[in-house]
Amino acid sequence: MDKVGYRGPTLRYEHAVKIYSSAGRFQAGGKILRTIAEMSEEDIDVKPEEALAYYKKAADMFEMDEYSKAPHSQCMLKVAELSAEVGKYEDAAKIFEKEGEKALHNSMLQFGAREHFLKAGIMWMCAGDPVTASIAVERYMSEDPRLATSREGELLQDITQAFSNNDVDAFVDALHKYDSVTRLDAWKTEMLCKVKEIMAPSAENQVNDVDLT
């Protein structure tokens, strides 16, 4: 399907999804729904909640196909990221946690678990609860012993401790240290700026000083 726009072909695509679903072709239906989600995400006139809803529908469709575990996870991770963008931090955290736990039980995906747990921890901080964030991070370290010595794990522990202590300087220093080796992506940067704002709402947001472009 060519991405020729969002509004025009959406109804036609949704009709195709119903046909595929009725025929038990859930993978095909999921692919169409993911395409709609991607088109809606690219359309600046469409609210992120709409893209989020289509990614969730795509994930639900993929979940009904036993050979679509990978696309199901990919769509759920998009649901998590978009949930965070609309302020649903706890929902996002729980999705990242679930995907992290799933990755730990797949030898081919274990390395990616640390990324999911890092994002989950950031989400709990965005929710503004240092106690819950600290407890969650301790749980991640217990579930994945390799996380503690990874760069993602070290960053997560450092920023969680800084958040608990409301130590803005330590928070920013930890980000600079990590970013000097592994660049923080745009989504993490946006979310970490929100955490920084919780810590120091009246201060200039130093997280933006980390060059992420």
N, C-alpha and C positions, 0 to 999 in steps of 0.2 A: 504493500500500500504506500502510495506517495503521500508525503506530508504536505498537502496542498492547502492546508488551513485547518481550523479547528471546528468552527460552528457548522460549516456546510456539510461535511461528510459524517459528522458524529451520529446522526440518526440512522444513516444507512449502515454504518459500522455496528451500531447497537443491535440493529435488526439481524445482521449476520451473526452476532454473538448469540442471540436467542436460538437461531437455527443450529449453530454448532453445539450449543449446550443441550438442546433437545436430542441431538444425535449422539451425545456422549463424547463429543470431540472437545474436551475441556482445554487441552493445550492450545488448539487453534483459537478458541474463544478468548483464552487468556492473552494470547499474542495480540489480538485485536484491541482488547481493553488496555493493554500496556501501550500500544501505539496511540490510542486516544489520550491516555494519561500524559504521554510524552509531548503530544501536540498541545494539550492544554497548558502544560508546564512552560512551553516555549512562547505561548501567546501572552503578551504583556497585559492584555485586556481581561484575562481570566484570573480569578482569584485562586490562590494556592489551595484553598479548601477543595476546589473542584478537581484539581489534579490529584490531590490526596485521595479523594473518594474513588477515582478511577483506578489508581494504583492498588487500592484496597480490594476493589472488585476483581482486578486482574489477579491479585494474590489468592483470593478466594477461589477463583476459577482454576488456577494452577494447582492449588492444594488438592483438588479433586482428581488430578492426573498423577499417577504414581511415578511417571518419568519426568516430572516437572519440578523437582525439589529445588534445583538451582534458580530457575526464574521466579519461583515462589519467594525464596529468600531475597532475591534482588528487588522484587517489588515491595516486600515488607521493609527493607532497609530504606527505600524511597518514602514509604509511608512514615517511617520514623523521622527522617530528615525533614519532611514537610510538616509533620506534627509539631516538631520543634519550632519551625518557622512561624507557626500560628499560635505558639504559646502553650502547646499541650506537651509539656516537658516530661511529666510522669508517664504518659502514654508512650512517648518516644523512648524513655529509659527502659521501660519494660520490654519493648520490642528489641532494642539493642542487646539487652541481657539475654533474651531468648535466643537470638541469633548467635550470640557468643557461646552459649551453652551447647547449641547444636553443632557449632564449628569444632568444639573440643572433642566431640564424639566422631569426628570425621578426619581421618589422618591427612587427607588432602587439603582440609580447610583449617586445621588447628592453628596455623600461623596467623590467620585472620581474626582469631578470637580476641586477641589483644586490642585490635582496632575497635571492635564492637564494644568491649568493656570500657575502653577509654571514652568513647562517645557516650556510653551509658552513664559513666561517672560525671561527665560534663553536664549531662541532662539533670542529674540530681542536684548539682550545684545551681543550675539555672532555675530550678524549682525553689531555691532559696533556703534549703534545709541542710545545714552543715552536719547535723547528727545523722540523718538518713544517708547523706553522701558518704560519710566516713564508714558507716556500717556496710554500705554497699561495696565500697572499695575493698574492705577487709574480706568480704565474701568472695569477690572476684579473685583475690590473691590466693584464697584457700582452694577455690575451684580450679585455678590454673597456676600451679606452682612456678611455671616459667615466666609468668607475667611480671612478678616482682623484679626480676633482673633484666627485663626488656626495657628499651627506651620508653615505650608507651607506658609501661608500668611505673617506671621511675617518675615520669612526668605526672602521671595520675596521682601518685602518692604525694608528690611535692605540692601540686596545686590544691589538692584536697586539704592537706595540712595548712597551707597558707589561707585557704578559704575558711577553715575552722577557726583559725587565729585572727582572721580579718587582717592579714598581713599583705597589703597590696604590693609592697616592694618584693617580697619573696615570691608572690604569684607571678609578677612580671618577669623577674629574674629566671624563674623556672621555664617560662615560655621562650625567653630569649635563648637560653641554653639549648632547649630542644630544637628550636627553629634554626639555630646555627648549623645543625647537622641534617635535620629532616624538616623540610618546609611544612608548615601548617597550611592546610587547605582552606579555601574561602569559607566553607561551612563551619569548620571548627573555629576559625577566627571570629566569625559573627557570633557564635555561641559563647566563646570565651570573653568577648566584649560585654555580653550581657551579664556574665558572672562578675566581671570587673566592676560593672555599674552597680551591681548589688552590694559589692564590698565598699565602693567609694562613689556614691551617686553624684556627689558634687565635684569630684576630682576629674581632671582631664584624663581621658581614656588612653592610658599608655600602651594598651595591647595593640593599638593601631600603629605604634612605633615599630613593631616587628614587620619587616618588609615581606609581604605575602603575595605580591603581584608578580 
